[in-house]
Every structure is written in structure tokens, then in C-alpha cells.
Amino acid sequence: MILDGIKTKKFLIIGRVGMDLCPHPPGTATEHATDMMVTMGGSSANIAAGLSKFKCHTALVTCVSDDAVGWYCLNQLDFYGIDKRHVRKVRGEERTSLAVYESRVENHQSVIYRNNAADFQMTIKDIEAIDFSDYGALITAGTVFAAEPSRSAAFRAFERAKDNNMPVIFDIDYRPYSWPSADVAEDVLSRAGEMSDVVVGNDEEFGFMAGGIEKGRDKARELARNDDRIAVYKMGEKGAITFNGEVEIATGIYPANALKPTGAGDSFMAGFISALAESMSLHDAVLRGSACASITVSKPGCAAAMPDEAELADFIDTHAYNG
């Protein structure tokens, strides 16, 4: 069932879209900036953009503020070919997220403005208005669970996906600044993981869900104990271990000259899921995700830096795999 839904290439993606500002030219510290590059950001929107570049149909479910920043995000969704019919504009004091991050690795600074975030205003009513039969799989990132009413809406989306035999794909994406406490995050993210068919996260995120980084690998193995479930345990430059029932697949990475650390996880997800949609093996799908991540960290921006099929093919042909 998992792969059947993914192979439709029709994805309903829940979570935020935002505006990113990056000091220009690359290497400039924010404190010394005189020029900024503006791009679309937000984990879920980035994943949607990456999948759209691989010719998948993507629809985003979220809320944006009814102001210039929100309108910018709506225009960017159009630019990347992301269906915005389920994006609701909200009026009031809520604001679309804004991120300021640097295109440099050494002394990198990322500053995220998410006070009273508009995307947390997504409600169960928004979810009930969606025709889930239009899609083959549901994707979301962990931040959507960090506050109400978004949390209840996201869990309702998981339930409706299950009712429609749609696989649930979950990027843990733990961001402490979005949560009221670590205890709440551990409980909620663990519940989301148990309800998911595909869970992707790094060693720290799985460790957080398990109550200690040393327990993270066992947590990923446990989540994938059923043959129909997949967990991808990412370890940075050490590669990844993918669990599927009793199967464990170790993979390396494509080394890259990183310009910045941001965007890797979103691009990995887009590459990995689009590869499964193309009937690639788990091993090759993870490698494709790794290649996408390497490309994205080597260029400014997040969604803007993600590759299309031609760029990805050229990268794989011209770069050595460290496995």
C-alpha cells in the first residue's frame, strides 16, 4: 500500500510556507549585510517544490497571513507549480514565518521569526474540506504538530489519510523553538511517528523521540518493525540506515562543497520520495535523496537550490559516491 500510493505522484503536503532572507553575496554575515536574496522557505513548501521539480503533483495545506509576506508566499507556490487551493489566508495578528539565514557554514547564523505563526491557525475544518481521494499520499513535517489548532488538524489529516488507504510520510523535523516544552514535543512526535508509514529523521531527532540519542537507532528500527513501514535514520556525513521490517540498508553520501547547512533535509525528502514514485529500490532512493541534499547545500536558497531531473542526473554522473 505504501508504494502504491506514492507511485501515483499525487501528494497532499501539510505545513508551513514562509519567506527566507539570505545576505548577499554568499558568505556575508547578516550583521554586515547591505543586500538580501529573498526566496520561498518553510519545510513543507520546500518539500513540495522539490517534488514538483520531479514532475509530481503537489498540493499544500496551510495558512498564511493576509499581507505582503503571505501574498509573496502564494505567488511563490504558483511559481513552483504547487496547488494552493487548500491554503487559507488569515486576518489578524498572526504572521507568516520569516527566516534570515546565512549562506556560509563557518559561524552560520539562522534567525527564525515564528511568534504567533499564521500556519498554526490551520484547523480541523480546513482538513475536512479536502477531498482526500484526489491524492495518493500524505506528507508532513513535525513543526505542524507544535501548537494548536494545527496539531489537532494534522492528526485529523493522518486519520483521514488512513481512512482513504493513503500512506503517511512524516519528516520528524524537530525544532525546539516552535514547541512549548521538550516533554510535549517528545510525546506528540512519538504519536505521529507511530501513525506514520514512512518516518525520516536524523540521529538526534530519533534519539529525542526515544529519550536519548543512544536509543535513536533502536527507535527507528522499532518504528519500521512491520514490513510495510519504512524508517530512514540519517547520520550526516556518515550516511543513513534505512529500516524496512527486518531489512537494514546502509548507504553513504555524495560529498559536496557545502555553502550552507540549510535545506538538506527537505531536499533529501523530495529526492527520496520521488525516487520511490519512480519504482527505485530503497537503496537507490536514499542515494537519490542524498544527492539532492548535497546539491541544495552547495547553492544559495532552499527551494531555489533544489535540483530538477536534469541537474540531478548530471550531478550523479560527475560526482563520486562515498559509500
PyMOL commands that set and color helices and strands:
alter all, ss='L'
color gray80, all
select helices_A, chain A and resi 2-6+30-32+43-53+68-79+118-121+124-128+132-134+142-145+150-163+176-178+182-194+203-210+213-223+236-238+264-277+282-297+303-305+309-318
alter helices_A, ss='H'
color red, helices_A
select strands_A, chain A and resi 10-14+18-23+36-41+57-65+83-90+98-101+110-113+137-141+168-171+198-202+230-234+240-244+247-251
alter strands_A, ss='S'
color yellow, strands_A
deselect
rebuild
show_as cartoon
